[in-house]
Amino acid sequence: MFELINSILSKFWLRLINFLPDLFAGLLILILGFVFAGILRKLIITVLNFLKIDSLLPKAKLLEKREVKLWEEIIAETVKWTIVILFLIPTLEIWGLSRATSVINQFLFYLPNVIIAAIVAFLGIVISNLVADVVKHSITTLRATSAASIAVAAKSTVLFFTALIALNQLGVAQDLIRILFTGIVAMLALAGGLAFGLGGKDAAKEIIDQLKKKIA
């Protein structure tokens, strides 16, 4: 009994001692990854502050300053954790966790979709604010309340389609999004056709009457 326990303990300590170099090597790589990721994050924030994006976009009334700061943090954090994950892969390989490495590799293959979706969302917000501002200042014949309502509707439309594109990029319910997009386009086409048909009924009648008179 005691010999069996001693044998198990001996094997355990032997494996632990043999694993210690790999453990420390993996930890060193992971720590280097965190250090490098932190430096790169600070560098990105410094570059963005140097470009003064948080001043330019609010001046152009495209985004508020707090929104710009939020997107800068999102970009910096995304880059930071991407670097950490890249350093985590060799760490797991050294520790012999190959199954975890395969899962992380799949996540890395998916990560570009997340980055593109974030870029699409950012551009969509900027464009929606630009469209709302253009619509609001272009409609000078309407009252301020009506112009503001139309501007909000235009902004909401751009944001809605931006959300659809971002979700499609992320691979979230792609079939449902395609069906929804097709339905919206069909609805707009039908609404436009009905509006043109009903609104232009009198004009079409006049044209037809003129043609009849000329033929007669």
C-alpha atoms as a printed R data frame, in Angstrom:
    type eleno elety resid chain resno       x      y       z
1   ATOM     1    CA   MET     A     1   0.000  0.000   0.000
2   ATOM     2    CA   PHE     A     2   2.709  2.446   1.047
3   ATOM     3    CA   GLU     A     3   4.853  1.388  -1.892
4   ATOM     4    CA   LEU     A     4   1.988  2.202  -4.296
5   ATOM     5    CA   ILE     A     5   1.461  5.629  -2.718
6   ATOM     6    CA   ASN     A     6   5.183  6.343  -2.829
7   ATOM     7    CA   SER     A     7   5.290  5.290  -6.479
8   ATOM     8    CA   ILE     A     8   2.393  7.611  -7.389
9   ATOM     9    CA   LEU     A     9   3.920 10.529  -5.477
10  ATOM    10    CA   SER     A    10   7.319  9.912  -7.036
11  ATOM    11    CA   LYS     A    11   5.840  9.967 -10.549
12  ATOM    12    CA   PHE     A    12   3.859 13.106  -9.708
13  ATOM    13    CA   TRP     A    13   6.887 15.027  -8.415
14  ATOM    14    CA   LEU     A    14   9.003 13.786 -11.309
15  ATOM    15    CA   ARG     A    15   6.460 15.013 -13.859
16  ATOM    16    CA   LEU     A    16   6.100 18.313 -11.997
17  ATOM    17    CA   ILE     A    17   9.859 18.859 -11.971
18  ATOM    18    CA   ASN     A    18  10.071 17.998 -15.677
19  ATOM    19    CA   PHE     A    19   7.167 20.356 -16.429
20  ATOM    20    CA   LEU     A    20   8.588 23.349 -14.498
21  ATOM    21    CA   PRO     A    21  10.916 24.524 -17.328
22  ATOM    22    CA   ASP     A    22   8.003 24.465 -19.795
23  ATOM    23    CA   LEU     A    23   5.785 26.233 -17.254
24  ATOM    24    CA   PHE     A    24   8.233 29.076 -16.738
25  ATOM    25    CA   ALA     A    25   9.014 29.312 -20.456
26  ATOM    26    CA   GLY     A    26   5.308 29.594 -21.267
27  ATOM    27    CA   LEU     A    27   4.765 32.178 -18.536
28  ATOM    28    CA   LEU     A    28   7.718 34.204 -19.856
29  ATOM    29    CA   ILE     A    29   6.265 34.220 -23.383
30  ATOM    30    CA   LEU     A    30   2.832 35.199 -22.038
31  ATOM    31    CA   ILE     A    31   4.278 38.016 -19.906
32  ATOM    32    CA   LEU     A    32   6.224 39.295 -22.928
33  ATOM    33    CA   GLY     A    33   2.962 39.206 -24.885
34  ATOM    34    CA   PHE     A    34   1.157 41.317 -22.286
35  ATOM    35    CA   VAL     A    35   4.053 43.797 -22.160
36  ATOM    36    CA   PHE     A    36   4.219 44.129 -25.940
37  ATOM    37    CA   ALA     A    37   0.412 44.390 -26.196
38  ATOM    38    CA   GLY     A    38   0.359 47.138 -23.552
39  ATOM    39    CA   ILE     A    39   3.083 49.088 -25.373
40  ATOM    40    CA   LEU     A    40   1.255 48.741 -28.697
41  ATOM    41    CA   ARG     A    41  -2.011 49.866 -27.082
42  ATOM    42    CA   LYS     A    42  -0.367 53.018 -25.725
43  ATOM    43    CA   LEU     A    43   1.235 53.638 -29.125
44  ATOM    44    CA   ILE     A    44  -2.140 53.431 -30.893
45  ATOM    45    CA   ILE     A    45  -3.744 55.818 -28.376
46  ATOM    46    CA   THR     A    46  -0.796 58.218 -28.808
47  ATOM    47    CA   VAL     A    47  -1.098 58.146 -32.608
48  ATOM    48    CA   LEU     A    48  -4.855 58.720 -32.468
49  ATOM    49    CA   ASN     A    49  -4.377 61.626 -30.041
50  ATOM    50    CA   PHE     A    50  -1.695 63.054 -32.350
51  ATOM    51    CA   LEU     A    51  -4.099 62.890 -35.301
52  ATOM    52    CA   LYS     A    52  -6.646 64.753 -33.119
53  ATOM    53    CA   ILE     A    53  -9.542 62.646 -34.340
54  ATOM    54    CA   ASP     A    54 -11.392 63.402 -31.102
55  ATOM    55    CA   SER     A    55 -11.347 67.080 -32.111
56  ATOM    56    CA   LEU     A    56 -11.906 66.806 -35.869
57  ATOM    57    CA   LEU     A    57 -15.006 64.603 -35.851
58  ATOM    58    CA   PRO     A    58 -16.856 66.612 -33.160
59  ATOM    59    CA   LYS     A    59 -16.063 69.843 -35.056
60  ATOM    60    CA   ALA     A    60 -17.548 68.310 -38.203
61  ATOM    61    CA   LYS     A    61 -20.567 67.233 -36.092
62  ATOM    62    CA   LEU     A    62 -20.080 63.624 -37.169
63  ATOM    63    CA   LEU     A    63 -19.488 62.156 -33.690
64  ATOM    64    CA   GLU     A    64 -19.422 63.401 -30.153
65  ATOM    65    CA   LYS     A    65 -16.102 63.513 -28.336
66  ATOM    66    CA   ARG     A    66 -17.057 60.763 -25.874
67  ATOM    67    CA   GLU     A    67 -18.095 58.513 -28.773
68  ATOM    68    CA   VAL     A    68 -14.748 59.075 -30.501
69  ATOM    69    CA   LYS     A    69 -12.925 58.234 -27.259
70  ATOM    70    CA   LEU     A    70 -15.018 55.077 -26.927
71  ATOM    71    CA   TRP     A    71 -14.129 53.917 -30.440
72  ATOM    72    CA   GLU     A    72 -10.462 54.694 -29.847
73  ATOM    73    CA   GLU     A    73 -10.557 52.497 -26.735
74  ATOM    74    CA   ILE     A    74 -12.325 49.717 -28.676
75  ATOM    75    CA   ILE     A    75  -9.664 49.778 -31.413
76  ATOM    76    CA   ALA     A    76  -6.800 49.856 -28.912
77  ATOM    77    CA   GLU     A    77  -8.255 47.040 -26.781
78  ATOM    78    CA   THR     A    78  -8.966 44.892 -29.851
79  ATOM    79    CA   VAL     A    79  -5.365 45.206 -31.028
80  ATOM    80    CA   LYS     A    80  -4.061 44.580 -27.496
81  ATOM    81    CA   TRP     A    81  -5.972 41.340 -26.954
82  ATOM    82    CA   THR     A    82  -5.178 40.148 -30.484
83  ATOM    83    CA   ILE     A    83  -1.480 40.393 -29.629
84  ATOM    84    CA   VAL     A    84  -2.057 38.639 -26.303
85  ATOM    85    CA   ILE     A    85  -3.854 35.773 -28.068
86  ATOM    86    CA   LEU     A    86  -1.019 35.498 -30.604
87  ATOM    87    CA   PHE     A    87   1.465 35.077 -27.739
88  ATOM    88    CA   LEU     A    88  -0.907 32.697 -25.965
89  ATOM    89    CA   ILE     A    89  -0.748 30.155 -28.802
90  ATOM    90    CA   PRO     A    90   2.973 29.268 -28.385
91  ATOM    91    CA   THR     A    91   2.453 29.323 -24.612
92  ATOM    92    CA   LEU     A    92  -0.244 26.646 -24.840
93  ATOM    93    CA   GLU     A    93   1.872 24.649 -27.283
94  ATOM    94    CA   ILE     A    94   4.756 24.634 -24.789
95  ATOM    95    CA   TRP     A    95   2.379 23.527 -22.039
96  ATOM    96    CA   GLY     A    96   1.099 20.714 -24.253
97  ATOM    97    CA   LEU     A    97  -2.458 22.049 -24.541
98  ATOM    98    CA   SER     A    98  -2.874 21.456 -28.271
99  ATOM    99    CA   ARG     A    99  -6.680 21.221 -28.109
100 ATOM   100    CA   ALA     A   100  -6.920 24.698 -26.571
101 ATOM   101    CA   THR     A   101  -4.575 25.942 -29.304
102 ATOM   102    CA   SER     A   102  -6.921 24.687 -32.039
103 ATOM   103    CA   VAL     A   103  -9.839 26.532 -30.423
104 ATOM   104    CA   ILE     A   104  -7.831 29.763 -30.237
105 ATOM   105    CA   ASN     A   105  -6.761 29.341 -33.872
106 ATOM   106    CA   GLN     A   106 -10.430 29.171 -34.877
107 ATOM   107    CA   PHE     A   107 -11.067 32.328 -32.881
108 ATOM   108    CA   LEU     A   108  -8.159 34.059 -34.650
109 ATOM   109    CA   PHE     A   109  -9.631 33.095 -38.023
110 ATOM   110    CA   TYR     A   110 -12.914 34.673 -36.883
111 ATOM   111    CA   LEU     A   111 -11.256 37.807 -35.450
112 ATOM   112    CA   PRO     A   112 -10.909 39.630 -38.842
113 ATOM   113    CA   ASN     A   113 -14.708 39.451 -39.153
114 ATOM   114    CA   VAL     A   114 -15.030 41.178 -35.774
115 ATOM   115    CA   ILE     A   115 -12.567 43.905 -36.807
116 ATOM   116    CA   ILE     A   116 -14.335 44.488 -40.137
117 ATOM   117    CA   ALA     A   117 -17.723 44.582 -38.381
118 ATOM   118    CA   ALA     A   118 -16.366 47.170 -35.928
119 ATOM   119    CA   ILE     A   119 -15.035 49.292 -38.812
120 ATOM   120    CA   VAL     A   120 -18.384 48.998 -40.604
121 ATOM   121    CA   ALA     A   121 -20.222 50.037 -37.431
122 ATOM   122    CA   PHE     A   122 -17.921 53.036 -36.939
123 ATOM   123    CA   LEU     A   123 -18.267 54.181 -40.563
124 ATOM   124    CA   GLY     A   124 -22.021 53.610 -40.400
125 ATOM   125    CA   ILE     A   125 -22.373 55.866 -37.360
126 ATOM   126    CA   VAL     A   126 -20.254 58.581 -38.994
127 ATOM   127    CA   ILE     A   127 -22.183 58.354 -42.295
128 ATOM   128    CA   SER     A   128 -25.551 58.333 -40.490
129 ATOM   129    CA   ASN     A   129 -24.668 61.560 -38.674
130 ATOM   130    CA   LEU     A   130 -23.446 63.079 -41.944
131 ATOM   131    CA   VAL     A   131 -26.638 62.064 -43.776
132 ATOM   132    CA   ALA     A   132 -28.802 63.437 -40.962
133 ATOM   133    CA   ASP     A   133 -26.945 66.747 -41.016
134 ATOM   134    CA   VAL     A   134 -27.145 67.028 -44.813
135 ATOM   135    CA   VAL     A   135 -30.867 66.182 -44.866
136 ATOM   136    CA   LYS     A   136 -31.631 68.605 -42.043
137 ATOM   137    CA   HIS     A   137 -29.885 71.523 -43.743
138 ATOM   138    CA   SER     A   138 -31.063 70.638 -47.257
139 ATOM   139    CA   ILE     A   139 -34.791 70.717 -46.498
140 ATOM   140    CA   THR     A   140 -35.236 74.438 -46.101
141 ATOM   141    CA   THR     A   141 -38.866 74.528 -47.222
142 ATOM   142    CA   LEU     A   142 -40.141 72.537 -44.241
143 ATOM   143    CA   ARG     A   143 -40.492 73.560 -40.638
144 ATOM   144    CA   ALA     A   144 -37.650 72.832 -38.227
145 ATOM   145    CA   THR     A   145 -39.623 70.041 -36.542
146 ATOM   146    CA   SER     A   146 -40.424 68.293 -39.835
147 ATOM   147    CA   ALA     A   147 -36.846 68.647 -41.071
148 ATOM   148    CA   ALA     A   148 -35.523 67.197 -37.808
149 ATOM   149    CA   SER     A   149 -37.942 64.260 -38.041
150 ATOM   150    CA   ILE     A   150 -36.877 63.459 -41.608
151 ATOM   151    CA   ALA     A   151 -33.208 63.744 -40.572
152 ATOM   152    CA   VAL     A   152 -33.782 61.301 -37.693
153 ATOM   153    CA   ALA     A   153 -35.553 58.904 -40.064
154 ATOM   154    CA   ALA     A   154 -32.646 59.082 -42.535
155 ATOM   155    CA   LYS     A   155 -30.119 58.509 -39.740
156 ATOM   156    CA   SER     A   156 -32.105 55.563 -38.375
157 ATOM   157    CA   THR     A   157 -32.287 53.999 -41.840
158 ATOM   158    CA   VAL     A   158 -28.515 54.219 -42.309
159 ATOM   159    CA   LEU     A   159 -27.920 52.781 -38.830
160 ATOM   160    CA   PHE     A   160 -30.359 49.950 -39.492
161 ATOM   161    CA   PHE     A   161 -28.628 48.891 -42.700
162 ATOM   162    CA   THR     A   162 -25.255 49.296 -40.982
163 ATOM   163    CA   ALA     A   163 -26.382 46.901 -38.257
164 ATOM   164    CA   LEU     A   164 -27.517 44.395 -40.897
165 ATOM   165    CA   ILE     A   165 -24.152 44.557 -42.675
166 ATOM   166    CA   ALA     A   166 -22.221 44.234 -39.400
167 ATOM   167    CA   LEU     A   167 -24.291 41.235 -38.251
168 ATOM   168    CA   ASN     A   168 -23.905 39.605 -41.652
169 ATOM   169    CA   GLN     A   169 -20.136 40.094 -41.405
170 ATOM   170    CA   LEU     A   170 -20.162 38.446 -37.979
171 ATOM   171    CA   GLY     A   171 -22.107 35.519 -39.409
172 ATOM   172    CA   VAL     A   172 -25.077 36.046 -37.096
173 ATOM   173    CA   ALA     A   173 -28.304 34.662 -38.621
174 ATOM   174    CA   GLN     A   174 -27.134 35.330 -42.170
175 ATOM   175    CA   ASP     A   175 -30.146 33.697 -43.820
176 ATOM   176    CA   LEU     A   176 -32.550 35.693 -41.654
177 ATOM   177    CA   ILE     A   177 -30.695 38.933 -42.434
178 ATOM   178    CA   ARG     A   178 -30.803 38.230 -46.188
179 ATOM   179    CA   ILE     A   179 -34.545 37.550 -46.022
180 ATOM   180    CA   LEU     A   180 -35.102 40.688 -43.941
181 ATOM   181    CA   PHE     A   181 -33.004 42.799 -46.324
182 ATOM   182    CA   THR     A   182 -34.851 41.437 -49.363
183 ATOM   183    CA   GLY     A   183 -38.186 42.103 -47.660
184 ATOM   184    CA   ILE     A   184 -37.244 45.705 -46.840
185 ATOM   185    CA   VAL     A   185 -36.102 46.382 -50.420
186 ATOM   186    CA   ALA     A   186 -39.329 44.867 -51.771
187 ATOM   187    CA   MET     A   187 -41.378 46.920 -49.301
188 ATOM   188    CA   LEU     A   188 -39.627 50.141 -50.342
189 ATOM   189    CA   ALA     A   189 -40.073 49.321 -54.040
190 ATOM   190    CA   LEU     A   190 -43.772 48.562 -53.517
191 ATOM   191    CA   ALA     A   191 -44.292 51.681 -51.425
192 ATOM   192    CA   GLY     A   192 -42.499 53.801 -54.023
193 ATOM   193    CA   GLY     A   193 -44.555 52.296 -56.830
194 ATOM   194    CA   LEU     A   194 -47.836 52.881 -55.012
195 ATOM   195    CA   ALA     A   195 -46.866 56.418 -54.049
196 ATOM   196    CA   PHE     A   196 -45.838 57.245 -57.600
197 ATOM   197    CA   GLY     A   197 -48.907 55.580 -59.032
198 ATOM   198    CA   LEU     A   198 -51.407 57.284 -56.729
199 ATOM   199    CA   GLY     A   199 -49.647 60.620 -56.718
200 ATOM   200    CA   GLY     A   200 -49.135 60.703 -60.474
201 ATOM   201    CA   LYS     A   201 -52.625 59.476 -61.367
202 ATOM   202    CA   ASP     A   202 -53.915 62.906 -62.416
203 ATOM   203    CA   ALA     A   203 -50.753 63.703 -64.355
204 ATOM   204    CA   ALA     A   204 -50.933 60.389 -66.184
205 ATOM   205    CA   LYS     A   205 -54.611 61.020 -67.029
206 ATOM   206    CA   GLU     A   206 -53.766 64.430 -68.514
207 ATOM   207    CA   ILE     A   207 -51.001 62.918 -70.630
208 ATOM   208    CA   ILE     A   208 -53.322 60.182 -71.899
209 ATOM   209    CA   ASP     A   209 -56.064 62.730 -72.713
210 ATOM   210    CA   GLN     A   210 -53.574 64.875 -74.645
211 ATOM   211    CA   LEU     A   211 -52.423 61.841 -76.604
212 ATOM   212    CA   LYS     A   212 -56.052 60.952 -77.420
213 ATOM   213    CA   LYS     A   213 -56.715 64.490 -78.666
214 ATOM   214    CA   LYS     A   214 -53.621 64.425 -80.870
215 ATOM   215    CA   ILE     A   215 -54.588 61.035 -82.294
216 ATOM   216    CA   ALA     A   216 -58.153 62.158 -82.878
